[in-house]
């Protein structure tokens, strides 16, 4: 049970929306009860359809996936039942928010609500109803797990003991890792170019309204939004989503069905928006995005501004973090600071995670240096200027306490949490009625340690 923590984290998502997989054309139909925990049952179809869902999403299914998922289902139900006993708070609002988030994810995966409903054979409301109990169980189990392990702490002595237990020939090899800070400026286009783009957008609106062309045809031809251009500018949005630009969102929800907005400016550029269909806080819209081009004049002005900032930093008049907070146009700086982070939020990144222009820049820099203001283009195609700070660079090496203490400490903490959860389960599981079908337990002998009774169901 050493890897229970990892299993819980991975499998919660797998089991959440099996209702969608169950409704697909190639669904697996099986109503056999594979196990029981307390008064809750685990269907064999739940496990099989979870595996089918992983395959549908392009995931890799390990040979023992069915056993892993069954083990997770048993543990999840014990955690959930204990959470109910302990009256851990999970509100209807939290469950509804989670359902909404999952629905949005699947809509994005399938392209639209209509396609999702066609694939599932159900309406969005039916999909939510089918998944609501599963989501509630997930959140209760997660809340119980947090209660069990959140107060677990690790000491330096425990970190060293953990490291010393790792066989020397099993120590991982780490590539060079860097700590990189940056200050970004995205210059604004000239007023003349902005006015020209607004004129173009008004012309697009007129073409659609006079039926010279359709909105979706025009979006495919001229829109500069790569995320929706191929779909004719279409998005499915919800008024409560925080990821959208607020001006864009408020403009969209003021429109009547079929109406097209006047050009509106967001942080991305200029839009015209068409309301296709609206149902309360949900809507299907189309939009065309045009980004006013930034010329060399604006780029050079941004370079001059950042050159002044760089001089103040080097002179010690202004700290780098303070300069980034004050001058950077990178929104993540406000919440996470000016350092580039990897997927787990760590500020240590490898070269392969960086754009090729930054790699070239860093190859000429020493630790502690600040680059000259340099023009670049981001993933959205926006032109900007940045200065880069190389805070640290590690040499390629085998894991060791001196260079990798924070990583080793995290590994050690996770193992301690896993053991804490393992100990808790050993005490709690015998207090619940747990039964696994004979066929299932024969295929997955590791499940026998959980059962208080074995029986053909």
C-alpha positions, 0 to 999 in steps of 0.5 A: 500500500506504499503507493496509495496516495498516488493511486488516490490522486490519479484514480479520483479523476478516472472514476468521476465521469464514468457516466459519460463513458457508460453512454458511448456507442461502444459501451461495456454493459455489465451489472455484476456487483464486484464489491460492497463497502458498508451499504455502498456497492461497486459495479464491475461496469464501473471499473470496466467503463473507467478503463474504457474512458482512459482509452478514449482519452488517449491514456495508457492502461497498465496491465493491472488497471482493473485491480488498481481501480478496484482497490481505489474504489474500496479505499475511496468508499471507506474514506467517504463513509468515514467522512460522512461519520465525521460530518466533514463539510462538502456543500452542494455548491462545491459539488455543483462547481466541480460538476460544472468544471468537469462538464466544461472540460468535456465540452472543450474535449469534444468541441461543443455541448451538442457533440458531447450530448450526442456522444453521451446520448444524454443532455448536460443535465442528465450527465450531471445527475448521473455523475453527482453522486460520484463527485460527492463521493470523490470530494468526501473521500478527498476531504477525509484524506486531507484530514488524515495527512494534512498535519504530517510533517517531516524533519531533516533527520527523516529526510536524510534517513529516507535518502540513505535508504535509496540504493545508490545505483537507483538514484535518479539522474537530473539534467541541468536545472535553472531558476529564471526570472523575467520581466515582460512588456507587451507594447501597445499598437499605435492609435492609428493602427488600432483605429484601422482595425476597428474600421475593419471590424465594423466592415466585417459586422456589416458584411454579415448583417447584409448577408454578403458572408456568414460570421463563421466563414468570415471568422475562419478567414480573418480571425487571429484566435487559433483556439476557435478559428477552425470552428468559425470562432465558436466557443461555449461559455458560462457567465461565471467562468473566471478565465475569460476577459471580463469585458469580452464576457459582459459584452457577450451576455448583453447580446440577444440571439443573432445579434453582433456586437460593435468592436470591443477591446479586450486584453487580447485585441479587438473582437466582434461577438455574435450571440448564437444561443443562450440558456441562462448563464450558458451561451454559445457565441462566435467571435472574430479577433484581430490584434493591432500589429505592433511596429518596430517603433513600439518595440524600441520604446519598450526596449528603452523602458526596460533598459532603464529598469535593468540599470536600476536593478544592476545599480541596486536601486530596485530589487528584481522582484519589485521591478517585475511586480511594478513593470511586468505585463506578465499576469502570472507575476502578480500571483506566482512571482516573476520566475518561470515554473514547471508543471508542479509549480517548482521554479527549477526548469530544464532547457527543454521547457523553454523557448528556443530564443530564451535558450540561445540567450541563456547560453551566453549568460552567467549565473546572476546576470541580467540580459539586455532587453530583447524582443520576442513573440509569445505562444499567442503571437504577441510581440513583446520585449523581456529582460531575463535574470539567470538566478541559478543553474545546476550541473547535471548530476545524480540525486544528492542531499546538497543539490536536491534537498527540497525534492528529497524532502518532498518525496520523503513527506509523500512516503510518510503521508502514504504510511500514515494513510496506510496505518489509518486504513489498517485500523478503519477498514476492519470496522466496515463490512467489506466484501469482494466477489470471488472472481474479482479477488481471484484476479486481484489477490491484493484485495484480500487484505481489505475484505472482512468477507468473501462471497460469490455475488 
